[in-house]
Every structure is written in structure tokens, then in C-alpha cells.
């Protein structure tokens, strides 16, 4: 929301992202194990494990990196090397 191409807004977004990454790194490092239940619940109200959250995060990054790669291919014409 409220996306603008202003350097200050971009810097603020990177700062917020970095803070979230630092929090997540600390949370995972301090977790007793990956079966720790989180506040995240599925549509039936069942808690999700930290393991599920991390796997979902990997899936999301992979999906969006794939989208970014398709955009790059449209720009420069290079395909999988």
C-alpha cells in the first residue's frame, strides 16, 4: 500500500524488512525445536508449527524469485544458464 518511488520510502521499506529478518532469526535461534507451535493457525484454527512456517517461507521466496526471474528474462532476453 502507498507504494512510491521515493528514496526515503524505499529506505524505510528496506529498514522494516531488515528488522523483521533480525526478529525472525532471533526467534528461530531461540526456539526449542521446529515443532514449536506458533500463533499462526490454518483455516480450521489449528496452530502451525515453526517448521511449517519456515517451509512456507521458503516456498514463498522461491515462487517470487521465479516471478522476478521471468521479469528479468523479458527485459534482457537471457534464459536459464
C-alpha positions in Angstrom: 0.0 0.0 0.0 1.1 3.6 -0.6 3.9 2.5 -2.9 6.0 5.4 -4.2 9.4 5.5 -5.9 10.9 7.9 -3.4 14.4 7.0 -2.0 13.2 7.7 1.6 10.2 5.4 1.2 12.4 2.7 -0.3 15.0 3.1 2.5 12.2 2.8 5.1 10.9 -0.4 3.5 14.4 -2.0 3.5 14.8 -1.0 7.1 11.5 -2.5 8.1 12.3 -5.7 6.2 15.7 -5.9 7.8 14.2 -5.6 11.3 11.7 -8.4 10.5 14.6 -10.6 9.3 16.5 -9.9 12.5 13.5 -10.7 14.7 12.8 -13.9 12.8 16.5 -15.0 13.1 16.4 -14.4 16.8 13.1 -16.2 17.2 14.2 -19.3 15.2 17.6 -19.4 17.1 15.8 -19.3 20.5 13.1 -21.9 19.6 13.4 -25.2 21.5 12.7 -27.1 18.3 10.9 -26.8 14.9 7.8 -28.4 16.3 7.1 -25.3 18.4 3.6 -24.2 17.8 3.2 -20.6 16.6 0.4 -18.1 16.7 -0.3 -18.8 13.0 -3.3 -21.0 12.5 -4.8 -22.7 9.5 -8.4 -22.1 8.3 -9.7 -24.7 10.9 -8.0 -22.9 13.7 -5.2 -25.5 14.1 -1.9 -24.0 15.1 1.0 -24.2 12.7 4.5 -25.4 13.7 7.6 -23.3 13.3 8.7 -26.0 10.8 5.6 -25.3 8.7 6.2 -21.5 8.8 9.8 -21.9 7.7 8.9 -24.3 4.8 6.1 -21.9 3.7 8.6 -19.0 3.8 11.0 -21.0 1.5 8.1 -21.8 -0.8 7.1 -18.1 -1.0 10.6 -16.8 -1.6 11.1 -19.5 -4.4 7.8 -18.5 -6.0 8.5 -14.8 -6.0 12.2 -15.3 -7.1 10.8 -17.3 -10.0 8.5 -14.4 -10.9 11.4 -12.0 -10.7 13.4 -14.3 -13.0 10.6 -14.3 -15.6 10.6 -10.4 -15.5 14.3 -10.3 -15.9 14.1 -12.7 -18.9 11.6 -10.4 -20.5 14.0 -7.4 -20.0 17.3 -8.9 -21.1 16.3 -12.0 -23.1 18.6 -14.4 -21.3 17.2 -17.7 -20.2 18.4 -20.3 -17.7 22.1 -20.8 -17.6 
